[in-house]
Amino acid sequence: MTRLSIRRYPRTTATAAVALLLIAGLAAAKGKGILFPTFSQPSKGDFKKPAAEIGKKVAADEPWSVTTVTSSIMGQPVEGKPISVVGEIIDLSCYLQVGKHGDKHRDCGQKCARNGQPIGLLTEDGAVYMLIDEEHDPRRDGDTEFRKQAIDNMAYVVRVHGTYTDVDGQKAIYVTGTAKKTAKK
C-alpha cells in the first residue's frame, strides 16, 4: 500500500482538504429547510398572515368525500386526517428539480401548473406537500376549481385545508371543497 505524502503532493492534498471542507460545510448548511431560501420571497402573504385560504375545513369523522369513499377499493380509502397548513403555493416540478419558488418564479410556476405540472405547498420549515383535489369523481371529470385557485395563488403564502395522507413518505394534502357548483338539471 502506498502512503500519500503531504510533502510530495502539497497542492493536491490542500485542494482536496479544502474541497472536503466546502462539501461538508454545504451539507451542514443545507440541512432541513427551504431550498435556496434567499432566491426569492413569496409575492403575497407570510407564514403568520396568509394571503388567502384554499379549501374547506374537514370534519375529523369524515376526512373523505362520498365520491372518494365510493370509488375506493371495498369502500376503504387510505387513512386520511383533517389538516390545515400554511405554506407557499409552488410548482412542484421546478421546486424539486431546481429549487425555484417565490415571486421570481411566479410566472413560470403558473405556466407549468396550467400545463398539468404538479402543484405543491412549501411550509416555513421546508416541508413539501403535493396538493391534489379531494373529490374523486369531480377531480377525474375536470369539475373542480383547485387548479385555477392554485394558479391564481402561485408564489403566495396561503392556508390550505384538506385531508392529509402519507403513503410511503409521499405527503399529500387532498384539498376539499373545490368541486364546481353545477346547475341543477
N, CA and C of each residue as an Amber inpcrd file, in Angstrom:
protein
   555
   0.8340000  -1.1570000   0.0000000   0.0000000   0.0000000   0.0000000
   0.8940000   1.2410000   0.0000000   0.5890000   2.2010000  -0.8140000
   1.3790000   3.4250000  -0.9050000   0.7840000   4.4850000   0.0000000
   1.6470000   5.1430000   0.7340000   1.2040000   6.2410000   1.5920000
   1.3140000   7.5420000   0.8280000   0.2980000   8.3680000   0.9330000
   0.3180000   9.6620000   0.2900000   1.0320000  10.6530000   1.1950000
   2.0360000  11.2860000   0.6940000   2.8150000  12.2250000   1.4930000
   2.3670000  13.6510000   1.2230000   2.1100000  14.3880000   2.2840000
   1.7240000  15.7820000   2.1320000   2.8880000  16.5700000   1.5280000
   4.1100000  16.2200000   1.8680000   5.2670000  16.9170000   1.3200000
   5.3940000  16.6820000  -0.1930000   5.0660000  15.4770000  -0.6160000
   5.2180000  15.1500000  -2.0210000   4.1000000  15.7540000  -2.8760000
   2.8760000  15.8270000  -2.3220000   1.7370000  16.3550000  -3.0590000
   1.0510000  17.4620000  -2.2630000   1.7350000  18.5300000  -1.9180000
   1.1390000  19.5330000  -1.0370000  -0.0710000  20.2290000  -1.6460000
  -0.0270000  20.5900000  -2.9100000  -1.1490000  21.3020000  -3.5210000
  -2.3670000  20.4020000  -3.6710000  -2.1600000  19.1890000  -4.1260000
  -3.2530000  18.2450000  -4.3130000  -3.9440000  17.9500000  -2.9910000
  -3.1650000  17.7160000  -1.9670000  -3.7230000  17.4110000  -0.6520000
  -4.4650000  18.6160000  -0.0910000  -3.8900000  19.7850000  -0.2340000
  -4.5430000  21.0050000   0.2700000  -5.8380000  21.2600000  -0.4850000
  -5.8210000  21.0870000  -1.7950000  -7.0180000  21.2850000  -2.6020000
  -8.1040000  20.2950000  -2.2070000  -7.7220000  19.0410000  -2.0230000
  -8.6920000  18.0160000  -1.6120000  -9.2640000  18.3340000  -0.2410000
  -8.4080000  18.7860000   0.6670000  -8.8680000  19.1190000   2.0200000
  -9.8570000  20.2780000   1.9890000  -9.5500000  21.2980000   1.1840000
 -10.4590000  22.4480000   1.0560000 -11.7840000  21.9950000   0.4390000
 -11.7090000  21.1610000  -0.5860000 -12.9260000  20.6610000  -1.2370000
 -13.7930000  19.8870000  -0.2520000 -13.1690000  19.0170000   0.5490000
 -13.9280000  18.2520000   1.5480000 -14.5800000  19.1670000   2.5780000
 -13.8420000  20.1980000   3.0090000 -14.4060000  21.1550000   3.9630000
 -15.5810000  21.9110000   3.3600000 -15.4550000  22.3060000   2.0940000
 -16.5520000  23.0010000   1.4230000 -17.7810000  22.1000000   1.3020000
 -17.5640000  20.8550000   0.8930000 -18.6720000  19.9120000   0.7600000
 -19.3380000  19.6830000   2.1110000 -18.5370000  19.4900000   3.1500000
 -19.0870000  19.2850000   4.4890000 -19.8460000  20.5190000   4.9450000
 -19.3030000  21.6990000   4.6430000 -19.9670000  22.9440000   5.0220000
 -21.2870000  23.1290000   4.3000000 -21.3090000  22.8230000   3.0010000
 -22.5490000  22.9360000   2.2470000 -23.5900000  21.9510000   2.7560000
 -23.1800000  20.7440000   3.0430000 -24.1100000  19.7390000   3.5570000
 -24.6780000  20.1730000   4.8970000 -23.8290000  20.7040000   5.7600000
 -24.2890000  21.1650000   7.0740000 -25.1920000  22.3770000   6.9310000
 -24.8650000  23.2790000   5.9980000 -25.6610000  24.4910000   5.8130000
 -27.0290000  24.1610000   5.2270000 -27.0990000  23.1770000   4.3330000
 -28.3740000  22.8340000   3.7090000 -29.3440000  22.3120000   4.7550000
 -28.9500000  21.2540000   5.4550000 -29.8140000  20.6880000   6.4860000
 -31.2560000  20.6060000   6.0250000 -32.1850000  20.8250000   6.9510000
 -33.6000000  20.8830000   6.6100000 -33.9520000  22.3310000   6.3340000
 -34.9620000  22.5260000   5.5850000 -35.4240000  23.8800000   5.3320000
 -35.7210000  24.1000000   3.8660000 -36.0610000  25.3270000   3.5410000
 -36.4160000  25.7110000   2.1860000 -35.1630000  25.7020000   1.3100000
 -35.2640000  25.0870000   0.1380000 -34.1570000  25.1180000  -0.8160000
 -33.9620000  26.5570000  -1.2920000 -32.7530000  27.0180000  -1.3350000
 -32.4280000  28.3640000  -1.8030000 -33.3460000  29.4250000  -1.1850000
 -33.3320000  29.5530000   0.1330000 -34.2590000  30.4510000   0.8150000
 -34.1160000  31.9210000   0.4370000 -32.9580000  32.3260000  -0.0630000
 -32.7810000  33.7280000  -0.4360000 -33.0220000  33.9780000  -1.9150000
 -33.3570000  32.9390000  -2.6850000 -33.5940000  33.1050000  -4.1250000
 -34.7030000  34.1100000  -4.3870000 -35.8340000  33.9300000  -3.7460000
 -36.9870000  34.7910000  -3.9970000 -38.0120000  34.5810000  -2.8920000
 -38.6480000  35.6380000  -2.4980000 -39.6660000  35.5580000  -1.4540000
 -41.0500000  35.4400000  -2.0840000 -42.0310000  34.9500000  -1.3220000
 -43.3960000  34.8840000  -1.8440000 -43.8990000  36.2610000  -2.2730000
 -44.8050000  36.2830000  -3.2440000 -45.3650000  37.5320000  -3.7650000
 -46.3070000  38.2070000  -2.7760000 -47.1160000  37.4000000  -2.0880000
 -48.1030000  37.9190000  -1.1390000 -48.1820000  36.9980000   0.0610000
 -48.5610000  37.5890000   1.1850000 -48.7740000  36.8150000   2.3960000
 -47.4620000  36.4150000   3.0510000 -47.5800000  35.9850000   4.3080000
 -46.4370000  35.4210000   5.0130000 -46.9480000  34.3100000   5.9140000
 -46.0410000  33.6510000   6.6220000 -46.4220000  32.4640000   7.3860000
 -47.2760000  32.7970000   8.6110000 -47.2630000  34.0430000   9.0340000
 -48.1130000  34.4560000  10.1550000 -49.4570000  35.0090000   9.6720000
 -49.4480000  35.5870000   8.4620000 -50.6730000  36.1610000   7.9070000
 -50.8010000  35.7580000   6.4380000 -51.3870000  34.5690000   6.1860000
 -51.5350000  34.0880000   4.8130000 -52.3950000  35.0220000   3.9650000
 -52.1310000  35.0580000   2.6720000 -52.8500000  35.9300000   1.7400000
 -54.2490000  35.4100000   1.4140000 -54.4900000  34.1060000   1.5410000
 -55.7810000  33.5270000   1.1600000 -55.9550000  32.1750000   1.8420000
 -57.1590000  31.6370000   1.6940000 -57.4450000  30.2630000   2.1430000
 -57.9410000  29.4740000   0.9490000 -57.4770000  28.2490000   0.8370000
 -57.9050000  27.3690000  -0.2360000 -58.4630000  26.1070000   0.4080000
 -59.6370000  25.6960000  -0.0440000 -60.2820000  24.5130000   0.5030000
 -61.1320000  24.8490000   1.7070000 -61.8250000  23.8370000   2.1820000
 -62.6870000  23.9820000   3.3530000 -62.2120000  23.0300000   4.4370000
 -62.4180000  23.4320000   5.6820000 -62.0130000  22.5800000   6.7950000
 -62.7300000  21.2390000   6.7140000 -62.0240000  20.2160000   7.1420000
 -62.5340000  18.8460000   7.0660000 -62.9600000  18.3790000   8.4510000
 -64.0910000  17.6950000   8.5140000 -64.5620000  17.1260000   9.7810000
 -63.7150000  15.9000000  10.1220000 -63.3450000  15.7960000  11.3830000
 -62.4910000  14.6860000  11.8300000 -63.1240000  13.3190000  11.5630000
 -64.4390000  13.2470000  11.6460000 -65.0980000  11.9520000  11.4510000
 -65.3860000  11.6390000   9.9830000 -65.1590000  12.6010000   9.0710000
 -65.3740000  12.3750000   7.6420000 -64.2520000  13.0240000   6.8320000
 -63.0520000  12.4270000   6.8540000 -61.9450000  13.0560000   6.1380000
 -62.0530000  12.9670000   4.6140000 -62.8670000  12.0260000   4.1080000
 -63.0050000  11.8300000   2.6630000 -64.4220000  12.1260000   2.1970000
 -64.5570000  12.6250000   0.9780000 -65.8800000  12.8880000   0.3950000
 -66.5590000  11.5720000   0.0270000 -67.8520000  11.6480000  -0.2280000
 -68.6300000  10.4680000  -0.6110000 -68.0740000   9.8460000  -1.8810000
 -67.7100000  10.6750000  -2.8760000 -67.2070000  10.0980000  -4.1350000
 -65.8680000   9.3920000  -3.9400000 -65.0630000   9.8690000  -3.0000000
 -63.7800000   9.2100000  -2.7360000 -64.0120000   7.8610000  -2.0670000
 -64.8810000   7.8240000  -1.0800000 -65.1790000   6.5610000  -0.3950000
 -65.8110000   5.5800000  -1.3750000 -66.7640000   6.0480000  -2.1810000
 -67.4470000   5.1900000  -3.1440000 -66.4790000   4.6120000  -4.1750000
 -65.5010000   5.4050000  -4.5850000 -64.5730000   4.9410000  -5.6180000
 -63.4320000   4.0930000  -5.0650000 -63.2990000   4.0430000  -3.7510000
 -62.1870000   3.2940000  -3.1550000 -62.4260000   1.7870000  -3.2260000
 -61.3740000   1.0520000  -3.0050000 -61.4650000  -0.4070000  -3.0370000
 -62.1900000  -0.8690000  -1.7790000 -63.3200000  -1.5300000  -1.9700000
 -64.1470000  -2.0410000  -0.8660000 -64.5270000  -0.9420000   0.1350000
 -64.6660000   0.2990000  -0.3660000 -65.0910000   1.4040000   0.4910000
 -64.0720000   1.8130000   1.5320000 -62.8100000   1.4840000   1.3150000
 -61.7570000   1.7730000   2.2850000 -60.6200000   2.6040000   1.6590000
 -60.7630000   3.9400000   1.6240000 -59.6290000   4.7300000   1.1580000
 -58.4870000   4.6450000   2.1690000 -57.3120000   5.0830000   1.7870000
 -56.1970000   5.0830000   2.7320000 -56.5310000   6.0110000   3.8970000
 -55.8060000   5.8360000   4.9920000 -56.0550000   6.6710000   6.1630000
 -55.8240000   8.1320000   5.8030000 -56.7640000   8.9760000   6.2010000
 -56.6410000  10.4080000   5.9610000 -56.9790000  11.1750000   7.2270000
 -56.2870000  12.2840000   7.4370000 -56.5180000  13.0880000   8.6270000
 -56.7770000  14.5370000   8.2190000 -57.7560000  15.1720000   8.8500000
 -58.0020000  16.5880000   8.5590000 -56.7550000  17.4100000   8.8960000
 -56.4830000  18.4210000   8.0450000 -55.3030000  19.2470000   8.2670000
 -55.5300000  20.6420000   7.6900000 -54.9450000  21.6180000   8.3010000
 -54.8740000  22.9790000   7.7710000 -53.4120000  23.3900000   7.8890000
 -52.8020000  23.7590000   6.7630000 -51.3740000  24.0600000   6.7310000
 -51.1400000  25.3870000   6.0090000 -50.2210000  26.1750000   6.5350000
 -49.8300000  27.4320000   5.8970000 -48.5350000  27.2030000   5.1330000
 -48.5220000  27.6330000   3.8820000 -47.3170000  27.4990000   3.0800000
 -47.4350000  28.2390000   1.7700000 -46.3430000  28.2280000   1.0200000
 -46.2980000  28.8830000  -0.2900000 -46.7280000  27.8920000  -1.3610000
 -47.6470000  28.3250000  -2.2300000 -48.0400000  27.5010000  -3.3660000
 -46.8600000  27.4840000  -4.3390000 -46.4170000  26.2760000  -4.6930000
 -45.2770000  26.1260000  -5.5950000 -45.6040000  25.1990000  -6.7490000
 -44.8730000  25.3890000  -7.8160000 -44.8540000  24.4300000  -8.9180000
 -43.8990000  23.3480000  -8.4390000 -44.4370000  22.2010000  -8.1130000
 -43.6560000  21.1330000  -7.5000000 -42.5040000  20.6660000  -8.3900000
 -42.7250000  20.6130000  -9.6890000 -41.6810000  20.1130000 -10.5860000
 -40.4480000  21.0170000 -10.5740000 -40.6210000  22.3290000 -10.6900000
 -39.4570000  23.2380000 -10.6870000 -38.8070000  23.3120000  -9.3120000
 -39.6060000  23.2550000  -8.2530000 -39.0170000  23.3270000  -6.9150000
 -38.1370000  22.1080000  -6.6360000 -38.6580000  20.9200000  -6.9160000
 -37.9040000  19.7020000  -6.6210000 -36.7200000  19.5030000  -7.5710000
 -36.7960000  20.0880000  -8.7530000 -35.7310000  19.9160000  -9.7410000
 -34.6290000  20.9620000  -9.6050000 -35.0120000  22.2510000  -9.4070000
 -34.0040000  23.3160000  -9.3860000 -34.1570000  24.2870000  -8.2130000
 -35.1210000  24.0400000  -7.3240000 -35.2550000  24.8540000  -6.1180000
 -35.9620000  26.1790000  -6.2970000 -36.6170000  26.4070000  -7.4230000
 -37.2470000  27.7070000  -7.6630000 -38.5780000  27.8350000  -6.9300000
 -38.7960000  29.0510000  -6.4020000 -40.0420000  29.3850000  -5.7120000
 -40.0840000  30.8990000  -5.5650000 -41.1570000  31.4090000  -5.0110000
 -41.2570000  32.8360000  -4.7480000 -41.6220000  33.6550000  -5.9740000
 -41.5920000  34.9860000  -5.7840000 -42.0520000  35.9330000  -6.7910000
 -41.3100000  35.8100000  -8.1220000 -39.9990000  35.5630000  -8.0850000
 -39.2250000  35.4430000  -9.3300000 -39.6750000  34.2470000 -10.1590000
 -40.3320000  33.2900000  -9.5310000 -40.7440000  32.0720000 -10.2310000
 -42.2580000  32.0240000 -10.4740000 -42.9770000  33.0560000 -10.0810000
 -44.4480000  33.0530000 -10.1850000 -44.9260000  32.7720000 -11.6100000
 -44.4310000  33.5140000 -12.5940000 -44.8950000  33.3550000 -13.9670000
 -44.6070000  31.9530000 -14.5010000 -43.3890000  31.4730000 -14.2890000
 -43.0110000  30.1280000 -14.7400000 -43.8650000  29.0740000 -14.0350000
 -44.0520000  29.2370000 -12.7150000 -44.8660000  28.2950000 -11.9470000
 -46.2970000  28.2390000 -12.4400000 -46.8420000  29.4120000 -12.7810000
 -48.2110000  29.4410000 -13.3080000 -48.2890000  28.7220000 -14.6500000
 -47.3050000  28.9350000 -15.5110000 -47.2950000  28.2650000 -16.8190000
 -47.1900000  26.7510000 -16.6380000 -46.3030000  26.3220000 -15.7480000
 -46.1540000  24.8790000 -15.5080000 -47.4630000  24.2790000 -14.9950000
 -48.1010000  24.9400000 -14.0370000 -49.3600000  24.4290000 -13.4670000
 -50.4700000  24.4140000 -14.5150000 -50.5250000  25.4420000 -15.3650000
 -51.5380000  25.4630000 -16.4410000 -51.3630000  24.2840000 -17.3910000
 -50.1200000  23.8110000 -17.5120000 -49.8420000  22.7160000 -18.4290000
 -49.7360000  21.3700000 -17.7330000 -50.3390000  21.2830000 -16.5360000
 -50.5010000  19.9930000 -15.8810000 -49.4220000  19.5650000 -14.9100000
 -48.3940000  20.3970000 -14.6710000 -47.3660000  20.0080000 -13.7190000
 -47.9630000  19.9590000 -12.3120000 -47.4190000  19.1400000 -11.4360000
 -47.9720000  19.0070000 -10.0800000 -47.7790000  20.2830000  -9.2610000
 -48.7140000  20.5030000  -8.3750000 -48.7290000  21.6880000  -7.5280000
 -48.4050000  21.2630000  -6.1040000 -47.6460000  22.0880000  -5.4070000
 -47.2510000  21.7500000  -4.0480000 -47.4290000  22.9030000  -3.0870000
 -47.1690000  22.5950000  -1.8240000 -47.2090000  23.5730000  -0.7550000
 -45.8920000  23.4660000  -0.0010000 -45.1910000  24.5800000   0.1290000
 -43.9020000  24.6470000   0.7950000 -44.0830000  25.3770000   2.1200000
 -43.8320000  24.6780000   3.2260000 -44.0300000  25.2880000   4.5420000
 -42.7740000  26.0290000   4.9970000 -42.9300000  26.7930000   6.0480000
 -41.8350000  27.6060000   6.5700000 -40.6160000  26.7700000   6.9560000
 -40.8520000  25.5360000   7.4170000 -39.7220000  24.6830000   7.8220000
 -39.1720000  23.8360000   6.6710000 -39.6860000  24.0410000   5.4600000
 -39.1770000  23.3400000   4.2880000 -39.9150000  22.0680000   3.9320000
 -40.9410000  21.7080000   4.6950000 -41.7350000  20.5230000   4.3360000
 -42.4740000  20.8140000   3.0270000 -42.6150000  19.7890000   2.2100000
 -43.2850000  19.9250000   0.9220000 -44.4230000  18.9130000   0.8500000
 -45.5930000  19.3960000   0.4800000 -46.7720000  18.5480000   0.3010000
 -47.2350000  18.6710000  -1.1420000 -47.6090000  17.5570000  -1.7520000
 -48.2830000  17.6200000  -3.0340000 -49.7300000  17.9990000  -2.7470000
 -50.2910000  18.8750000  -3.5540000 -51.6860000  19.2800000  -3.3870000
 -52.5210000  18.6840000  -4.5140000 -53.6370000  18.0610000  -4.1330000
 -54.4990000  17.3700000  -5.0830000 -55.9480000  17.6450000  -4.6880000
 -56.8390000  17.7440000  -5.6860000 -58.2740000  17.8560000  -5.3820000
 -58.7200000  16.6260000  -4.6110000 -59.5630000  16.8000000  -3.6040000
 -60.0270000  15.6500000  -2.8250000 -61.1800000  14.9200000  -3.4990000
 -62.1570000  15.6220000  -3.9900000 -63.3720000  14.9890000  -4.5070000
 -63.0420000  14.1300000  -5.7320000 -63.0760000  12.8040000  -5.5730000
 -62.6030000  11.8810000  -6.6140000 -63.2810000  12.0620000  -7.9600000
 -64.6000000  11.9260000  -8.0370000 -65.2720000  11.9830000  -9.3370000
 -65.1680000  13.3680000  -9.9800000 -65.4440000  14.4440000  -9.2530000
 -65.2670000  15.7620000  -9.8740000 -63.8180000  15.9970000 -10.3400000
 -62.8470000  15.5300000  -9.5770000 -61.4380000  15.6770000  -9.9750000
 -61.1940000  14.9340000 -11.2740000 -61.6450000  13.7110000 -11.3250000
 -61.4630000  12.8720000 -12.5170000 -62.1170000  13.4990000 -13.7390000
 -63.2730000  14.1290000 -13.5380000 -64.0460000  14.6810000 -14.6500000
 -63.7200000  16.1430000 -14.9550000 -62.7450000  16.7170000 -14.2550000
 -62.3560000  18.1090000 -14.5100000 -63.3450000  19.1300000 -13.9720000
 -64.1250000  18.7430000 -12.9790000 -65.1580000  19.6220000 -12.4180000
 -64.7580000  20.2050000 -11.0650000 -63.5080000  20.6280000 -10.9340000
 -63.0740000  21.2650000  -9.6890000 -62.3720000  22.5830000 -10.0150000
 -62.2730000  23.4270000  -9.0160000 -61.6490000  24.7440000  -9.1500000
 -60.2410000  24.7930000  -8.5610000 -59.7670000  23.6850000  -7.9730000
 -58.4970000  23.7620000  -7.2640000 -57.3410000  24.2570000  -8.1270000
 -57.1480000  23.6870000  -9.2960000 -56.0040000  24.0660000 -10.1360000
 -56.0470000  25.5600000 -10.4390000 -57.2090000  26.1040000 -10.7720000
 -57.3390000  27.5390000 -11.0360000 -56.9780000  28.3440000  -9.7840000
 -57.4790000  27.9190000  -8.6240000 -57.1590000  28.6210000  -7.3770000
 -55.6560000  28.5900000  -7.1010000 -55.0380000  27.4540000  -7.3260000
 -53.5980000  27.3310000  -7.0890000 -52.8090000  28.2060000  -8.0580000
 -53.2030000  28.2310000  -9.3160000 -52.5140000  29.0690000 -10.3030000
 -52.6470000  30.5420000  -9.9190000 -53.8460000  30.9400000  -9.5290000
 -54.0660000  32.3300000  -9.1080000 -53.2340000  32.6910000  -7.8820000
 -52.9520000  31.7120000  -7.0220000 -52.2140000  31.9470000  -5.7780000
 -50.7580000  31.4650000  -5.8300000 -50.2560000  31.1460000  -7.0290000
 -48.8760000  30.6840000  -7.1780000 -47.9160000  31.7130000  -6.5730000
 -47.0010000  31.2390000  -5.7600000 -45.9800000  32.0560000  -5.0870000
 -46.5560000  32.9010000  -3.9530000 -47.8020000  32.6540000  -3.5690000
 -48.3950000  33.3230000  -2.4080000 -48.3620000  32.3530000  -1.2360000
 -48.2580000  32.8900000  -0.0330000 -48.4000000  32.0750000   1.1700000
 -49.8810000  32.0430000   1.5010000 -50.4450000  30.8420000   1.5920000
 -51.8720000  30.6540000   1.8350000 -52.0750000  29.5990000   2.9270000
 -53.2950000  29.4950000   3.4050000 -53.6760000  28.4040000   4.2990000
 -54.4920000  27.4150000   3.4640000 -54.0710000  26.1490000   3.5050000
 -54.7540000  25.1010000   2.7400000 -55.4360000  24.1510000   3.7180000
 -56.7090000  23.8590000   3.4410000 -57.4870000  22.9090000   4.2430000
 -57.6930000  21.6490000   3.4100000 -57.6260000  20.5060000   4.0630000
 -57.8710000  19.2770000   3.3380000 -57.6400000  18.0480000   4.1810000
 -57.4320000  16.9450000   3.4880000 -57.1840000  15.6540000   4.1210000
 -55.7470000  15.2560000   3.8230000 -55.0020000  14.9690000   4.8840000
 -53.5830000  14.6430000   4.7700000 -53.3910000  13.1380000   4.6870000
 -52.4970000  12.7210000   3.7730000 -52.0740000  11.3150000   3.6990000
 -50.5530000  11.2690000   3.5920000 -50.0130000  10.1750000   4.0670000
 -48.5860000   9.9120000   3.9100000 -48.4850000   8.4380000   3.5400000
 -48.1990000   8.1940000   2.2730000 -48.0800000   6.8290000   1.7750000
 -46.6170000   6.6230000   1.3920000 -45.9240000   5.8240000   2.1950000
 -44.5070000   5.5350000   1.9640000 -43.6760000   6.7990000   1.7750000
 -43.9400000   7.8090000   2.6030000 -43.1680000   9.0490000   2.5670000
 -43.6650000  10.0840000   1.5740000 -44.6760000   9.7390000   0.7890000
 -45.2490000  10.6890000  -0.1610000 -46.3510000  11.4580000   0.5630000
 -46.0530000  12.7110000   0.9210000 -47.0050000  13.5120000   1.6850000
 -47.9020000  14.2920000   0.7340000 -49.2050000  14.1620000   0.9540000
 -50.1590000  14.8710000   0.1060000 -51.2740000  15.4560000   0.9580000
 -51.7680000  16.5860000   0.4980000 -52.9790000  17.1700000   1.0730000
 -54.0130000  17.1700000  -0.0390000 -55.1130000  16.4830000   0.2010000
 -56.2250000  16.4660000  -0.7280000 -57.1250000  17.6330000  -0.3500000
 -57.1290000  18.6550000  -1.1900000 -57.8320000  19.9000000  -0.9120000
 -59.3280000  19.6890000  -1.0870000 -60.0820000  20.0440000  -0.0520000
 -61.5230000  19.8040000  -0.0350000 -62.3080000  21.0440000  -0.4620000
 -63.5110000  20.7880000  -0.9430000 -64.4400000  21.8850000  -1.2200000
 -64.1630000  22.6720000  -2.4780000 -63.5240000  22.0620000  -3.4640000
 -63.2340000  22.8120000  -4.6910000 -64.0760000  22.3380000  -5.8870000
 -65.0170000  21.4270000  -5.6480000 -65.8720000  20.9540000  -6.7310000
 -66.7200000  22.1200000  -7.2310000 -66.8210000  22.2450000  -8.5580000
 -67.6110000  23.3220000  -9.1450000 -69.0790000  23.1150000  -8.8330000
 -69.7570000  24.2000000  -8.6310000 -71.2040000  24.1440000  -8.4060000
 -71.8380000  23.9830000  -9.7760000 -72.5230000  22.8670000 -10.0020000
 -73.1410000  22.6280000 -11.3000000 -74.5960000  22.9960000 -11.2460000
 -75.1030000  23.4610000 -12.3670000 -76.5180000  23.8520000 -12.4460000
 -77.3860000  22.6030000 -12.3650000 -78.4830000  22.7120000 -11.6170000
 -79.3950000  21.5610000 -11.4980000 -80.1680000  21.4190000 -12.7880000
 -80.3110000  20.1680000 -13.2140000 -80.9940000  19.8860000 -14.4920000
 -82.4540000  19.6450000 -14.2970000
